[in-house]
Amino acid sequence: QVQLVESGGGLVQPGGSLRLSCAASGSIFSINAMGWYRQAPGKQRELVAVITDDGSTNYADSVKGRFTISRDNAKNTVYLQMNSLKPEDTAVYCCHADVWAGGSWDDYWGQGAQVTVSS
């Protein structure tokens, strides 16, 4: 059984910063890509950022230059540093991991962290 637990969401003013963390635990042999997705009310879920096990990253155009994804492979943890936050960044942020827990590569998701950007 693999679990992803997120932390770090909250309320922040426009222009502020937040850092999300997501720790994977359980019967993990290896993790390939880890990433963050978000879903705002009335909108489809979208990819925010992804990082591979060798550190390659990819970002949505809307967050480039403001958000930074990183990971600590020893801790099976992925981070999302969010700077210069805008009201349109308000959403539930979910982490994702592509995990080998024995037998096959499977997708796992965190429970979601609310991020609200408002004055």
C-alpha positions in Angstrom: 0.0 0.0 0.0 1.3 3.4 -1.0 0.1 6.7 0.4 0.9 10.3 -0.6 0.4 12.9 2.1 0.4 16.6 1.3 1.0 19.6 3.5 1.5 23.3 3.2 -1.7 24.7 1.6 -3.6 27.7 3.0 -4.6 31.3 2.4 -2.2 33.9 1.1 -2.4 37.4 -0.3 -1.7 38.1 -4.0 2.1 38.3 -4.5 2.7 36.0 -1.6 4.4 32.6 -1.4 3.5 29.1 -0.3 5.4 25.8 -0.3 3.6 22.5 -0.7 5.1 19.2 0.3 4.1 15.7 -0.6 5.6 12.6 1.0 5.1 9.1 -0.4 5.2 6.2 2.0 4.5 2.5 2.0 5.9 -0.4 0.0 7.9 1.6 -2.5 10.6 0.1 -4.6 11.0 3.1 -7.0 9.4 6.3 -8.0 9.6 7.6 -11.5 7.9 11.0 -12.2 6.3 13.1 -9.4 4.2 16.0 -10.1 1.5 18.5 -9.0 -1.9 19.0 -10.5 -4.5 21.5 -9.7 -8.3 21.9 -10.1 -10.2 25.1 -9.7 -13.9 25.2 -9.2 -15.7 24.6 -12.5 -12.5 23.8 -14.3 -10.7 20.7 -15.4 -7.7 19.4 -13.6 -4.5 20.7 -15.1 -0.8 19.8 -14.8 1.2 22.4 -12.9 4.6 20.9 -12.8 6.4 17.5 -13.1 9.8 16.2 -12.1 11.4 13.0 -13.2 13.7 10.8 -11.0 16.8 12.4 -12.7 15.6 15.9 -12.0 14.2 16.9 -15.3 11.3 19.4 -14.9 8.3 20.6 -16.9 5.9 23.4 -16.1 2.6 24.8 -17.2 3.1 28.0 -19.1 0.9 29.8 -16.5 3.4 29.1 -13.7 6.8 29.3 -15.4 9.1 31.7 -13.6 6.9 31.7 -10.5 6.7 28.1 -9.3 9.6 25.6 -8.7 9.2 21.9 -8.3 11.9 19.8 -6.6 12.2 16.4 -4.9 14.2 14.6 -2.3 14.6 11.0 -3.5 15.9 9.8 -0.2 12.7 11.0 1.5 10.3 10.1 -1.4 9.1 13.7 -1.2 8.2 16.3 -3.8 7.9 20.0 -3.2 6.3 22.9 -5.0 7.5 26.4 -4.1 5.0 28.9 -5.3 6.0 32.6 -5.5 4.2 35.7 -6.8 0.9 34.0 -6.3 -2.1 35.3 -8.2 -5.9 34.9 -7.5 -6.1 32.6 -10.5 -3.7 30.2 -8.8 -6.6 29.4 -6.3 -7.3 25.7 -6.6 -7.0 22.3 -4.9 -3.5 21.1 -5.5 -2.9 17.3 -5.7 0.4 15.5 -5.9 1.0 12.5 -8.1 3.6 9.8 -8.2 4.4 7.0 -10.7 5.4 4.2 -8.3 6.8 0.7 -8.6 5.5 -1.1 -5.6 6.3 -4.5 -7.0 4.8 -6.0 -10.1 3.9 -2.8 -12.1 4.1 0.9 -12.3 1.0 2.5 -10.8 -0.3 6.0 -10.4 -0.9 7.3 -6.8 -2.5 10.6 -5.8 -2.5 12.7 -2.7 -5.7 13.9 -1.0 -5.4 17.5 -2.1 -4.4 20.7 -0.5 -6.4 23.9 -0.8 -4.6 27.0 -1.9 -6.5 30.2 -1.8 -5.0 33.5 -3.1 -7.1 36.4 -2.0 -6.8 39.8 -0.4 
